[in-house]
Amino acid sequence: MLLIVTFAFTNVQCEKSSVEKKDKLPAQTQEGKNTFGCLVDGRVWIPEASTIYPAVFTSVVDNLVSLAAFKDKESIVLRIDNLAKPGIYHLSDAANEFTIGGVEYLLKEGELIITNIDRQRRIISGRFNATGENGGKQVVLSEGRFDLAYHE
């Protein structure tokens, strides 16, 4: 009987730790670990690859940066066209959009903070926060972070 109870508690503990891992944002790193995540209205959002889309696609061409992350039928697309060096970049145009819960939101305001751009190793890292809007309904992306290898 003691063996059965011990086994039951061991299984519950393993299941809990796997759930906790899904509910945790990735660490803020600068090594090209291909991580991306944020809170969407306070809930953890981590991209996942599908048969149609990769989890994340990143492109840096000259001063244009495109970050696109996908999960099921949801996506977060962030772009800036004036990358010069690490720093704070304001997200302000319609090229930045989010599709969350089947609703497409256009960017209302936000910022992309580039903490590292290594053009030789093709790594871009940073943080972001943004608010999107659709017909008066808002979605808030907070505590966003990414550490990505990119394509040119």
N, CA, C and O atoms as a GROMACS GRO file, in nm:
protein
  608
    1MET      N    1   0.083  -0.119   0.000
    1MET     CA    2   0.000   0.000   0.000
    1MET      C    3   0.087   0.126   0.000
    1MET      O    4   0.060   0.220  -0.074
    2LEU      N    5   0.191   0.127   0.083
    2LEU     CA    6   0.281   0.242   0.088
    2LEU      C    7   0.347   0.265  -0.046
    2LEU      O    8   0.367   0.380  -0.086
    3LEU      N    9   0.381   0.160  -0.117
    3LEU     CA   10   0.442   0.170  -0.249
    3LEU      C   11   0.346   0.236  -0.349
    3LEU      O   12   0.389   0.318  -0.430
    4ILE      N   13   0.218   0.202  -0.343
    4ILE     CA   14   0.118   0.260  -0.434
    4ILE      C   15   0.102   0.410  -0.405
    4ILE      O   16   0.099   0.489  -0.499
    5VAL      N   17   0.092   0.450  -0.278
    5VAL     CA   18   0.078   0.591  -0.240
    5VAL      C   19   0.202   0.669  -0.284
    5VAL      O   20   0.189   0.779  -0.337
    6THR      N   21   0.321   0.614  -0.262
    6THR     CA   22   0.445   0.680  -0.303
    6THR      C   23   0.446   0.700  -0.454
    6THR      O   24   0.482   0.808  -0.501
    7PHE      N   25   0.408   0.597  -0.530
    7PHE     CA   26   0.404   0.605  -0.675
    7PHE      C   27   0.305   0.712  -0.721
    7PHE      O   28   0.334   0.788  -0.813
    8ALA      N   29   0.189   0.718  -0.658
    8ALA     CA   30   0.086   0.817  -0.695
    8ALA      C   31   0.138   0.958  -0.674
    8ALA      O   32   0.120   1.043  -0.761
    9PHE      N   33   0.202   0.986  -0.560
    9PHE     CA   34   0.256   1.120  -0.536
    9PHE      C   35   0.370   1.154  -0.631
    9PHE      O   36   0.384   1.270  -0.672
   10THR      N   37   0.450   1.057  -0.666
   10THR     CA   38   0.560   1.079  -0.761
   10THR      C   39   0.504   1.120  -0.896
   10THR      O   40   0.556   1.213  -0.958
   11ASN      N   41   0.400   1.053  -0.944
   11ASN     CA   42   0.338   1.087  -1.072
   11ASN      C   43   0.275   1.225  -1.070
   11ASN      O   44   0.287   1.299  -1.167
   12VAL      N   45   0.208   1.260  -0.961
   12VAL     CA   46   0.148   1.393  -0.951
   12VAL      C   47   0.257   1.499  -0.957
   12VAL      O   48   0.239   1.600  -1.025
   13GLN      N   49   0.367   1.478  -0.889
   13GLN     CA   50   0.476   1.576  -0.889
   13GLN      C   51   0.535   1.592  -1.029
   13GLN      O   52   0.563   1.705  -1.069
   14CYS      N   53   0.554   1.485  -1.104
   14CYS     CA   54   0.608   1.494  -1.239
   14CYS      C   55   0.514   1.571  -1.330
   14CYS      O   56   0.559   1.654  -1.410
   15GLU      N   57   0.384   1.545  -1.320
   15GLU     CA   58   0.287   1.616  -1.403
   15GLU      C   59   0.288   1.764  -1.371
   15GLU      O   60   0.280   1.847  -1.462
   16LYS      N   61   0.296   1.800  -1.245
   16LYS     CA   62   0.296   1.939  -1.205
   16LYS      C   63   0.416   2.013  -1.262
   16LYS      O   64   0.402   2.125  -1.311
   17SER      N   65   0.535   1.952  -1.257
   17SER     CA   66   0.655   2.019  -1.306
   17SER      C   67   0.649   2.040  -1.457
   17SER      O   68   0.700   2.141  -1.506
   18SER      N   69   0.587   1.948  -1.534
   18SER     CA   70   0.576   1.969  -1.678
   18SER      C   71   0.478   2.080  -1.709
   18SER      O   72   0.497   2.154  -1.806
   19VAL      N   73   0.371   2.095  -1.628
   19VAL     CA   74   0.277   2.205  -1.647
   19VAL      C   75   0.344   2.337  -1.613
   19VAL      O   76   0.328   2.436  -1.685
   20GLU      N   77   0.420   2.340  -1.503
   20GLU     CA   78   0.488   2.463  -1.464
   20GLU      C   79   0.584   2.509  -1.572
   20GLU      O   80   0.597   2.629  -1.595
   21LYS      N   81   0.651   2.417  -1.640
   21LYS     CA   82   0.746   2.454  -1.744
   21LYS      C   83   0.675   2.526  -1.859
   21LYS      O   84   0.730   2.622  -1.914
   22LYS      N   85   0.554   2.482  -1.895
   22LYS     CA   86   0.477   2.547  -2.001
   22LYS      C   87   0.427   2.685  -1.960
   22LYS      O   88   0.401   2.769  -2.046
   23ASP      N   89   0.412   2.708  -1.831
   23ASP     CA   90   0.359   2.833  -1.780
   23ASP      C   91   0.468   2.930  -1.737
   23ASP      O   92   0.444   3.019  -1.656
   24LYS      N   93   0.588   2.912  -1.790
   24LYS     CA   94   0.700   2.996  -1.750
   24LYS      C   95   0.764   3.060  -1.873
   24LYS      O   96   0.786   2.993  -1.974
   25LEU      N   97   0.793   3.189  -1.864
   25LEU     CA   98   0.861   3.257  -1.974
   25LEU      C   99   1.005   3.211  -1.983
   25LEU      O  100   1.064   3.174  -1.882
   26PRO      N  101   1.063   3.212  -2.104
   26PRO     CA  102   1.203   3.174  -2.116
   26PRO      C  103   1.293   3.278  -2.048
   26PRO      O  104   1.255   3.394  -2.033
   27ALA      N  105   1.409   3.235  -2.009
   27ALA     CA  106   1.505   3.326  -1.948
   27ALA      C  107   1.549   3.432  -2.050
   27ALA      O  108   1.544   3.407  -2.170
   28GLN      N  109   1.591   3.547  -2.002
   28GLN     CA  110   1.643   3.652  -2.090
   28GLN      C  111   1.791   3.622  -2.114
   28GLN      O  112   1.876   3.643  -2.027
   29THR      N  113   1.821   3.574  -2.234
   29THR     CA  114   1.958   3.538  -2.270
   29THR      C  115   1.998   3.614  -2.396
   29THR      O  116   1.916   3.682  -2.458
   30GLN      N  117   2.124   3.603  -2.433
   30GLN     CA  118   2.178   3.671  -2.552
   30GLN      C  119   2.272   3.580  -2.628
   30GLN      O  120   2.378   3.623  -2.674
   31GLU      N  121   2.233   3.452  -2.643
   31GLU     CA  122   2.321   3.353  -2.702
   31GLU      C  123   2.266   3.289  -2.829
   31GLU      O  124   2.327   3.195  -2.881
   32GLY      N  125   2.152   3.337  -2.880
   32GLY     CA  126   2.094   3.276  -2.998
   32GLY      C  127   2.025   3.144  -2.968
   32GLY      O  128   2.030   3.052  -3.049
   33LYS      N  129   1.961   3.134  -2.851
   33LYS     CA  130   1.896   3.009  -2.808
   33LYS      C  131   1.760   2.985  -2.875
   33LYS      O  132   1.695   2.885  -2.847
   34ASN      N  133   1.718   3.076  -2.962
   34ASN     CA  134   1.589   3.066  -3.031
   34ASN      C  135   1.472   3.054  -2.934
   34ASN      O  136   1.389   2.965  -2.944
   35THR      N  137   1.469   3.147  -2.839
   35THR     CA  138   1.360   3.154  -2.743
   35THR      C  139   1.279   3.280  -2.767
   35THR      O  140   1.332   3.382  -2.812
   36PHE      N  141   1.150   3.273  -2.736
   36PHE     CA  142   1.058   3.385  -2.752
   36PHE      C  143   0.942   3.359  -2.658
   36PHE      O  144   0.894   3.246  -2.647
   37GLY      N  145   0.896   3.463  -2.592
   37GLY     CA  146   0.779   3.448  -2.506
   37GLY      C  147   0.736   3.581  -2.450
   37GLY      O  148   0.813   3.677  -2.449
   38CYS      N  149   0.612   3.587  -2.404
   38CYS     CA  150   0.559   3.707  -2.341
   38CYS      C  151   0.436   3.671  -2.262
   38CYS      O  152   0.389   3.558  -2.265
   39LEU      N  153   0.384   3.769  -2.190
   39LEU     CA  154   0.255   3.755  -2.126
   39LEU      C  155   0.152   3.822  -2.216
   39LEU      O  156   0.174   3.935  -2.259
   40VAL      N  157   0.043   3.754  -2.245
   40VAL     CA  158  -0.068   3.811  -2.322
   40VAL      C  159  -0.182   3.827  -2.223
   40VAL      O  160  -0.240   3.729  -2.177
   41ASP      N  161  -0.212   3.951  -2.191
   41ASP     CA  162  -0.313   3.981  -2.089
   41ASP      C  163  -0.285   3.901  -1.961
   41ASP      O  164  -0.377   3.849  -1.898
   42GLY      N  165  -0.157   3.892  -1.924
   42GLY     CA  166  -0.116   3.827  -1.800
   42GLY      C  167  -0.094   3.677  -1.809
   42GLY      O  168  -0.050   3.616  -1.711
   43ARG      N  169  -0.123   3.615  -1.924
   43ARG     CA  170  -0.103   3.470  -1.941
   43ARG      C  171   0.021   3.443  -2.024
   43ARG      O  172   0.048   3.514  -2.120
   44VAL      N  173   0.097   3.341  -1.988
   44VAL     CA  174   0.219   3.305  -2.060
   44VAL      C  175   0.184   3.263  -2.203
   44VAL      O  176   0.093   3.183  -2.225
   45TRP      N  177   0.259   3.318  -2.299
   45TRP     CA  178   0.242   3.284  -2.441
   45TRP      C  179   0.379   3.245  -2.496
   45TRP      O  180   0.470   3.328  -2.502
   46ILE      N  181   0.393   3.119  -2.536
   46ILE     CA  182   0.517   3.066  -2.593
   46ILE      C  183   0.482   3.011  -2.730
   46ILE      O  184   0.388   2.933  -2.742
   47PRO      N  185   0.556   3.049  -2.836
   47PRO     CA  186   0.523   2.997  -2.970
   47PRO      C  187   0.550   2.847  -2.980
   47PRO      O  188   0.631   2.790  -2.908
   48GLU      N  189   0.476   2.785  -3.075
   48GLU     CA  190   0.492   2.641  -3.100
   48GLU      C  191   0.489   2.619  -3.251
   48GLU      O  192   0.405   2.677  -3.320
   49ALA      N  193   0.579   2.537  -3.300
   49ALA     CA  194   0.582   2.506  -3.444
   49ALA      C  195   0.460   2.424  -3.482
   49ALA      O  196   0.405   2.350  -3.401
   50SER      N  197   0.419   2.440  -3.608
   50SER     CA  198   0.309   2.359  -3.662
   50SER      C  199   0.355   2.302  -3.797
   50SER      O  200   0.470   2.321  -3.837
   51THR      N  201   0.265   2.234  -3.864
   51THR     CA  202   0.299   2.183  -3.997
   51THR      C  203   0.305   2.295  -4.100
   51THR      O  204   0.363   2.278  -4.207
   52ILE      N  205   0.246   2.410  -4.068
   52ILE     CA  206   0.242   2.524  -4.161
   52ILE      C  207   0.352   2.626  -4.129
   52ILE      O  208   0.418   2.677  -4.220
   53TYR      N  209   0.371   2.657  -4.001
   53TYR     CA  210   0.462   2.763  -3.960
   53TYR      C  211   0.569   2.710  -3.865
   53TYR      O  212   0.544   2.617  -3.788
   54PRO      N  213   0.688   2.771  -3.870
   54PRO     CA  214   0.785   2.743  -3.764
   54PRO      C  215   0.736   2.814  -3.637
   54PRO      O  216   0.646   2.898  -3.644
   55ALA      N  217   0.793   2.784  -3.523
   55ALA     CA  218   0.756   2.854  -3.400
   55ALA      C  219   0.788   3.002  -3.412
   55ALA      O  220   0.708   3.088  -3.374
   56VAL      N  221   0.907   3.032  -3.466
   56VAL     CA  222   0.951   3.172  -3.479
   56VAL      C  223   1.027   3.188  -3.610
   56VAL      O  224   1.106   3.101  -3.648
   57PHE      N  225   1.004   3.300  -3.678
   57PHE     CA  226   1.084   3.336  -3.794
   57PHE      C  227   1.140   3.475  -3.770
   57PHE      O  228   1.066   3.567  -3.734
   58THR      N  229   1.269   3.490  -3.790
   58THR     CA  230   1.336   3.617  -3.765
   58THR      C  231   1.420   3.655  -3.885
   58THR      O  232   1.490   3.572  -3.942
   59SER      N  233   1.412   3.782  -3.922
   59SER     CA  234   1.490   3.832  -4.034
   59SER      C  235   1.549   3.968  -3.998
   59SER      O  236   1.480   4.054  -3.943
   60VAL      N  237   1.676   3.987  -4.029
   60VAL     CA  238   1.741   4.117  -4.014
   60VAL      C  239   1.810   4.145  -4.146
   60VAL      O  240   1.904   4.075  -4.184
   61VAL      N  241   1.763   4.248  -4.216
   61VAL     CA  242   1.822   4.288  -4.344
   61VAL      C  243   1.850   4.438  -4.333
   61VAL      O  244   1.759   4.519  -4.320
   62ASP      N  245   1.978   4.472  -4.339
   62ASP     CA  246   2.021   4.611  -4.318
   62ASP      C  247   1.963   4.662  -4.186
   62ASP      O  248   2.002   4.614  -4.079
   63ASN      N  249   1.871   4.758  -4.192
   63ASN     CA  250   1.814   4.815  -4.069
   63ASN      C  251   1.672   4.767  -4.042
   63ASN      O  252   1.607   4.816  -3.949
   64LEU      N  253   1.623   4.671  -4.120
   64LEU     CA  254   1.487   4.618  -4.104
   64LEU      C  255   1.490   4.489  -4.023
   64LEU      O  256   1.559   4.393  -4.060
   65VAL      N  257   1.415   4.487  -3.913
   65VAL     CA  258   1.405   4.369  -3.826
   65VAL      C  259   1.261   4.320  -3.829
   65VAL      O  260   1.169   4.399  -3.809
   66SER      N  261   1.241   4.191  -3.853
   66SER     CA  262   1.109   4.129  -3.849
   66SER      C  263   1.115   4.009  -3.756
   66SER      O  264   1.196   3.919  -3.775
   67LEU      N  265   1.029   4.009  -3.655
   67LEU     CA  266   1.015   3.898  -3.562
   67LEU      C  267   0.872   3.847  -3.576
   67LEU      O  268   0.778   3.925  -3.560
   68ALA      N  269   0.854   3.721  -3.605
   68ALA     CA  270   0.720   3.663  -3.617
   68ALA      C  271   0.717   3.532  -3.538
   68ALA      O  272   0.800   3.444  -3.560
   69ALA      N  273   0.621   3.522  -3.446
   69ALA     CA  274   0.607   3.403  -3.363
   69ALA      C  275   0.467   3.347  -3.380
   69ALA      O  276   0.370   3.422  -3.393
   70PHE      N  277   0.455   3.214  -3.381
   70PHE     CA  278   0.329   3.148  -3.412
   70PHE      C  279   0.295   3.042  -3.308
   70PHE      O  280   0.383   2.976  -3.253
   71LYS      N  281   0.165   3.028  -3.284
   71LYS     CA  282   0.115   2.924  -3.192
   71LYS      C  283  -0.028   2.896  -3.233
   71LYS      O  284  -0.114   2.984  -3.226
   72ASP      N  285  -0.055   2.773  -3.275
   72ASP     CA  286  -0.188   2.737  -3.324
   72ASP      C  287  -0.230   2.839  -3.430
   72ASP      O  288  -0.159   2.856  -3.530
   73LYS      N  289  -0.342   2.906  -3.411
   73LYS     CA  290  -0.387   3.008  -3.506
   73LYS      C  291  -0.358   3.148  -3.455
   73LYS      O  292  -0.424   3.244  -3.496
   74GLU      N  293  -0.261   3.160  -3.366
   74GLU     CA  294  -0.224   3.290  -3.310
   74GLU      C  295  -0.086   3.330  -3.362
   74GLU      O  296  -0.004   3.245  -3.396
   75SER      N  297  -0.063   3.460  -3.366
   75SER     CA  298   0.068   3.509  -3.410
   75SER      C  299   0.097   3.645  -3.348
   75SER      O  300   0.007   3.721  -3.315
   76ILE      N  301   0.225   3.671  -3.335
   76ILE     CA  302   0.274   3.803  -3.293
   76ILE      C  303   0.380   3.843  -3.394
   76ILE      O  304   0.478   3.771  -3.413
   77VAL      N  305   0.360   3.957  -3.460
   77VAL     CA  306   0.454   4.006  -3.560
   77VAL      C  307   0.500   4.145  -3.518
   77VAL      O  308   0.418   4.236  -3.500
   78LEU      N  309   0.631   4.161  -3.502
   78LEU     CA  310   0.691   4.290  -3.462
   78LEU      C  311   0.796   4.328  -3.565
   78LEU      O  312   0.878   4.246  -3.606
   79ARG      N  313   0.793   4.456  -3.608
   79ARG     CA  314   0.889   4.503  -3.707
   79ARG      C  315   0.937   4.644  -3.673
   79ARG      O  316   0.861   4.728  -3.626
   80ILE      N  317   1.064   4.665  -3.698
   80ILE     CA  318   1.119   4.801  -3.696
   80ILE      C  319   1.202   4.818  -3.823
   80ILE      O  320   1.258   4.721  -3.875
   81ASP      N  321   1.210   4.940  -3.871
   81ASP     CA  322   1.286   4.963  -3.995
   81ASP      C  323   1.402   5.060  -3.977
   81ASP      O  324   1.454   5.115  -4.074
   82ASN      N  325   1.442   5.082  -3.850
   82ASN     CA  326   1.549   5.178  -3.825
   82ASN      C  327   1.653   5.126  -3.726
   82ASN      O  328   1.706   5.203  -3.646
   83LEU      N  329   1.683   4.996  -3.730
   83LEU     CA  330   1.781   4.939  -3.638
   83LEU      C  331   1.920   4.997  -3.667
   83LEU      O  332   1.969   4.987  -3.779
   84ALA      N  333   1.980   5.055  -3.567
   84ALA     CA  334   2.115   5.107  -3.581
   84ALA      C  335   2.211   5.036  -3.484
   84ALA      O  336   2.324   5.002  -3.519
   85LYS      N  337   2.162   5.015  -3.362
   85LYS     CA  338   2.243   4.954  -3.256
   85LYS      C  339   2.149   4.912  -3.144
   85LYS      O  340   2.030   4.942  -3.150
   86PRO      N  341   2.200   4.843  -3.042
   86PRO     CA  342   2.113   4.811  -2.929
   86PRO      C  343   2.052   4.939  -2.872
   86PRO      O  344   2.118   5.043  -2.865
   87GLY      N  345   1.926   4.930  -2.832
   87GLY     CA  346   1.856   5.046  -2.778
   87GLY      C  347   1.706   5.024  -2.779
   87GLY      O  348   1.657   4.915  -2.807
   88ILE      N  349   1.633   5.132  -2.748
   88ILE     CA  350   1.488   5.127  -2.742
   88ILE      C  351   1.431   5.178  -2.874
   88ILE      O  352   1.467   5.287  -2.920
   89TYR      N  353   1.342   5.099  -2.935
   89TYR     CA  354   1.277   5.135  -3.061
   89TYR      C  355   1.127   5.134  -3.039
   89TYR      O  356   1.071   5.036  -2.989
   90HIS      N  357   1.062   5.241  -3.078
   90HIS     CA  358   0.917   5.252  -3.061
   90HIS      C  359   0.846   5.182  -3.176
   90HIS      O  360   0.877   5.203  -3.293
   91LEU      N  361   0.750   5.099  -3.140
   91LEU     CA  362   0.667   5.029  -3.238
   91LEU      C  363   0.546   5.118  -3.263
   91LEU      O  364   0.473   5.150  -3.169
   92SER      N  365   0.525   5.159  -3.387
   92SER     CA  366   0.418   5.257  -3.407
   92SER      C  367   0.339   5.244  -3.536
   92SER      O  368   0.254   5.328  -3.562
   93ASP      N  369   0.364   5.143  -3.616
   93ASP     CA  370   0.291   5.139  -3.743
   93ASP      C  371   0.210   5.011  -3.758
   93ASP      O  372   0.219   4.920  -3.676
   94ALA      N  373   0.131   5.007  -3.862
   94ALA     CA  374   0.040   4.894  -3.884
   94ALA      C  375   0.112   4.765  -3.922
   94ALA      O  376   0.047   4.660  -3.930
   95ALA      N  377   0.243   4.768  -3.945
   95ALA     CA  378   0.317   4.646  -3.978
   95ALA      C  379   0.332   4.556  -3.856
   95ALA      O  380   0.370   4.440  -3.868
   96ASN      N  381   0.301   4.608  -3.739
   96ASN     CA  382   0.308   4.531  -3.615
   96ASN      C  383   0.166   4.488  -3.579
   96ASN      O  384   0.077   4.571  -3.563
   97GLU      N  385   0.146   4.356  -3.568
   97GLU     CA  386   0.011   4.306  -3.543
   97GLU      C  387   0.016   4.179  -3.461
   97GLU      O  388   0.119   4.112  -3.453
   98PHE      N  389  -0.097   4.147  -3.400
   98PHE     CA  390  -0.108   4.027  -3.319
   98PHE      C  391  -0.243   3.962  -3.351
   98PHE      O  392  -0.343   4.032  -3.367
   99THR      N  393  -0.246   3.832  -3.361
   99THR     CA  394  -0.371   3.758  -3.373
   99THR      C  395  -0.378   3.668  -3.250
   99THR      O  396  -0.303   3.571  -3.238
  100ILE      N  397  -0.468   3.700  -3.162
  100ILE     CA  398  -0.482   3.628  -3.036
  100ILE      C  399  -0.628   3.584  -3.021
  100ILE      O  400  -0.718   3.667  -3.032
  101GLY      N  401  -0.650   3.458  -2.997
  101GLY     CA  402  -0.785   3.407  -2.979
  101GLY      C  403  -0.874   3.431  -3.101
  101GLY      O  404  -0.994   3.452  -3.087
  102GLY      N  405  -0.814   3.427  -3.220
  102GLY     CA  406  -0.890   3.446  -3.343
  102GLY      C  407  -0.921   3.590  -3.378
  102GLY      O  408  -0.988   3.616  -3.478
  103VAL      N  409  -0.874   3.686  -3.298
  103VAL     CA  410  -0.898   3.828  -3.322
  103VAL      C  411  -0.768   3.894  -3.363
  103VAL      O  412  -0.666   3.876  -3.296
  104GLU      N  413  -0.770   3.970  -3.473
  104GLU     CA  414  -0.651   4.042  -3.518
  104GLU      C  415  -0.649   4.181  -3.455
  104GLU      O  416  -0.744   4.258  -3.466
  105TYR      N  417  -0.538   4.212  -3.390
  105TYR     CA  418  -0.520   4.341  -3.324
  105TYR      C  419  -0.412   4.419  -3.396
  105TYR      O  420  -0.307   4.363  -3.430
  106LEU      N  421  -0.436   4.548  -3.420
  106LEU     CA  422  -0.334   4.636  -3.474
  106LEU      C  423  -0.264   4.705  -3.359
  106LEU      O  424  -0.325   4.733  -3.255
  107LEU      N  425  -0.138   4.732  -3.377
  107LEU     CA  426  -0.059   4.796  -3.272
  107LEU      C  427  -0.114   4.933  -3.238
  107LEU      O  428  -0.141   5.015  -3.326
  108LYS      N  429  -0.129   4.957  -3.110
  108LYS     CA  430  -0.166   5.090  -3.062
  108LYS      C  431  -0.041   5.161  -3.013
  108LYS      O  432  -0.017   5.277  -3.046
  109GLU      N  433   0.039   5.091  -2.933
  109GLU     CA  434   0.166   5.145  -2.884
  109GLU      C  435   0.254   5.031  -2.838
  109GLU      O  436   0.206   4.922  -2.806
  110GLY      N  437   0.385   5.056  -2.833
  110GLY     CA  438   0.475   4.955  -2.783
  110GLY      C  439   0.619   4.991  -2.807
  110GLY      O  440   0.651   5.090  -2.874
  111GLU      N  441   0.706   4.909  -2.751
  111GLU     CA  442   0.849   4.930  -2.772
  111GLU      C  443   0.920   4.797  -2.781
  111GLU      O  444   0.884   4.698  -2.718
  112LEU      N  445   1.023   4.798  -2.863
  112LEU     CA  446   1.112   4.684  -2.882
  112LEU      C  447   1.248   4.729  -2.831
  112LEU      O  448   1.304   4.827  -2.881
  113ILE      N  449   1.300   4.659  -2.733
  113ILE     CA  450   1.429   4.695  -2.674
  113ILE      C  451   1.531   4.592  -2.722
  113ILE      O  452   1.528   4.477  -2.678
  114ILE      N  453   1.619   4.634  -2.810
  114ILE     CA  454   1.725   4.545  -2.859
  114ILE      C  455   1.840   4.552  -2.758
  114ILE      O  456   1.900   4.658  -2.739
  115THR      N  457   1.871   4.440  -2.695
  115THR     CA  458   1.980   4.437  -2.597
  115THR      C  459   2.109   4.384  -2.658
  115THR      O  460   2.218   4.409  -2.606
  116ASN      N  461   2.096   4.310  -2.770
  116ASN     CA  462   2.214   4.254  -2.835
  116ASN      C  463   2.184   4.233  -2.984
  116ASN      O  464   2.081   4.177  -3.020
  117ILE      N  465   2.275   4.280  -3.068
  117ILE     CA  466   2.269   4.248  -3.211
  117ILE      C  467   2.410   4.210  -3.252
  117ILE      O  468   2.500   4.294  -3.255
  118ASP      N  469   2.430   4.084  -3.284
  118ASP     CA  470   2.560   4.033  -3.326
  118ASP      C  471   2.548   3.993  -3.472
  118ASP      O  472   2.499   3.885  -3.504
  119ARG      N  473   2.592   4.081  -3.561
  119ARG     CA  474   2.574   4.059  -3.705
  119ARG      C  475   2.666   3.950  -3.758
  119ARG      O  476   2.635   3.891  -3.862
  120GLN      N  477   2.775   3.922  -3.692
  120GLN     CA  478   2.863   3.814  -3.738
  120GLN      C  479   2.806   3.677  -3.704
  120GLN      O  480   2.809   3.586  -3.786
  121ARG      N  481   2.753   3.662  -3.582
  121ARG     CA  482   2.694   3.534  -3.540
  121ARG      C  483   2.546   3.526  -3.574
  121ARG      O  484   2.482   3.422  -3.553
  122ARG      N  485   2.490   3.636  -3.625
  122ARG     CA  486   2.347   3.646  -3.662
  122ARG      C  487   2.256   3.614  -3.543
  122ARG      O  488   2.173   3.523  -3.548
  123ILE      N  489   2.275   3.691  -3.436
  123ILE     CA  490   2.194   3.676  -3.315
  123ILE      C  491   2.135   3.812  -3.282
  123ILE      O  492   2.203   3.914  -3.286
  124ILE      N  493   2.006   3.812  -3.247
  124ILE     CA  494   1.939   3.933  -3.200
  124ILE      C  495   1.862   3.896  -3.073
  124ILE      O  496   1.792   3.795  -3.070
  125SER      N  497   1.874   3.979  -2.971
  125SER     CA  498   1.811   3.952  -2.842
  125SER      C  499   1.749   4.080  -2.788
  125SER      O  500   1.792   4.190  -2.821
  126GLY      N  501   1.647   4.064  -2.706
  126GLY     CA  502   1.587   4.182  -2.645
  126GLY      C  503   1.457   4.153  -2.574
  126GLY      O  504   1.425   4.040  -2.540
  127ARG      N  505   1.383   4.263  -2.552
  127ARG     CA  506   1.257   4.258  -2.479
  127ARG      C  507   1.154   4.342  -2.556
  127ARG      O  508   1.190   4.421  -2.643
  128PHE      N  509   1.027   4.323  -2.523
  128PHE     CA  510   0.923   4.404  -2.585
  128PHE      C  511   0.800   4.411  -2.497
  128PHE      O  512   0.775   4.324  -2.413
  129ASN      N  513   0.723   4.517  -2.519
  129ASN     CA  514   0.593   4.539  -2.458
  129ASN      C  515   0.508   4.608  -2.563
  129ASN      O  516   0.558   4.692  -2.638
  130ALA      N  517   0.381   4.575  -2.569
  130ALA     CA  518   0.296   4.638  -2.670
  130ALA      C  519   0.149   4.625  -2.631
  130ALA      O  520   0.111   4.537  -2.553
  131THR      N  521   0.070   4.714  -2.687
  131THR     CA  522  -0.075   4.708  -2.673
  131THR      C  523  -0.135   4.709  -2.812
  131THR      O  524  -0.100   4.793  -2.895
  132GLY      N  525  -0.227   4.616  -2.838
  132GLY     CA  526  -0.297   4.610  -2.965
  132GLY      C  527  -0.444   4.642  -2.944
  132GLY      O  528  -0.496   4.630  -2.833
  133GLU      N  529  -0.511   4.683  -3.053
  133GLU     CA  530  -0.651   4.722  -3.041
  133GLU      C  531  -0.731   4.674  -3.162
  133GLU      O  532  -0.682   4.672  -3.275
  134ASN      N  533  -0.855   4.636  -3.134
  134ASN     CA  534  -0.949   4.600  -3.241
  134ASN      C  535  -1.088   4.639  -3.195
  134ASN      O  536  -1.144   4.577  -3.104
  135GLY      N  537  -1.143   4.742  -3.258
  135GLY     CA  538  -1.279   4.784  -3.225
  135GLY      C  539  -1.301   4.817  -3.079
  135GLY      O  540  -1.406   4.784  -3.023
  136GLY      N  541  -1.206   4.881  -3.017
  136GLY     CA  542  -1.218   4.916  -2.875
  136GLY      C  543  -1.171   4.809  -2.780
  136GLY      O  544  -1.151   4.836  -2.661
  137LYS      N  545  -1.152   4.687  -2.829
  137LYS     CA  546  -1.101   4.578  -2.745
  137LYS      C  547  -0.948   4.580  -2.751
  137LYS      O  548  -0.890   4.592  -2.859
  138GLN      N  549  -0.884   4.568  -2.636
  138GLN     CA  550  -0.738   4.572  -2.631
  138GLN      C  551  -0.679   4.440  -2.586
  138GLN      O  552  -0.742   4.362  -2.515
  139VAL      N  553  -0.555   4.417  -2.629
  139VAL     CA  554  -0.474   4.306  -2.581
  139VAL      C  555  -0.339   4.365  -2.541
  139VAL      O  556  -0.284   4.449  -2.612
  140VAL      N  557  -0.286   4.320  -2.427
  140VAL     CA  558  -0.160   4.373  -2.376
  140VAL      C  559  -0.055   4.263  -2.378
  140VAL      O  560  -0.073   4.156  -2.318
  141LEU      N  561   0.056   4.290  -2.447
  141LEU     CA  562   0.173   4.202  -2.446
  141LEU      C  563   0.273   4.264  -2.350
  141LEU      O  564   0.312   4.379  -2.367
  142SER      N  565   0.314   4.189  -2.249
  142SER     CA  566   0.408   4.242  -2.150
  142SER      C  567   0.516   4.140  -2.121
  142SER      O  568   0.502   4.021  -2.150
  143GLU      N  569   0.625   4.189  -2.062
  143GLU     CA  570   0.740   4.105  -2.024
  143GLU      C  571   0.792   4.021  -2.140
  143GLU      O  572   0.847   3.913  -2.118
  144GLY      N  573   0.775   4.070  -2.264
  144GLY     CA  574   0.822   3.997  -2.380
  144GLY      C  575   0.973   3.988  -2.384
  144GLY      O  576   1.044   4.081  -2.345
  145ARG      N  577   1.022   3.875  -2.431
  145ARG     CA  578   1.168   3.857  -2.446
  145ARG      C  579   1.195   3.762  -2.559
  145ARG      O  580   1.114   3.675  -2.590
  146PHE      N  581   1.312   3.779  -2.622
  146PHE     CA  582   1.351   3.693  -2.732
  146PHE      C  583   1.502   3.685  -2.739
  146PHE      O  584   1.572   3.779  -2.701
  147ASP      N  585   1.550   3.574  -2.787
  147ASP     CA  586   1.693   3.549  -2.809
  147ASP      C  587   1.699   3.458  -2.931
  147ASP      O  588   1.682   3.337  -2.920
  148LEU      N  589   1.724   3.517  -3.048
  148LEU     CA  590   1.701   3.446  -3.173
  148LEU      C  591   1.820   3.450  -3.268
  148LEU      O  592   1.889   3.552  -3.280
  149ALA      N  593   1.842   3.340  -3.336
  149ALA     CA  594   1.931   3.339  -3.452
  149ALA      C  595   1.846   3.390  -3.568
  149ALA      O  596   1.728   3.357  -3.576
  150TYR      N  597   1.904   3.470  -3.656
  150TYR     CA  598   1.822   3.527  -3.763
  150TYR      C  599   1.876   3.497  -3.902
  150TYR      O  600   1.990   3.455  -3.919
  151HIS      N  601   1.788   3.520  -4.000
  151HIS     CA  602   1.821   3.504  -4.142
  151HIS      C  603   1.841   3.644  -4.200
  151HIS      O  604   1.788   3.742  -4.148
  152GLU      N  605   1.917   3.650  -4.307
  152GLU     CA  606   1.933   3.779  -4.376
  152GLU      C  607   1.855   3.777  -4.504
  152GLU      O  608   1.855   3.876  -4.577
   0.00000   0.00000   0.00000
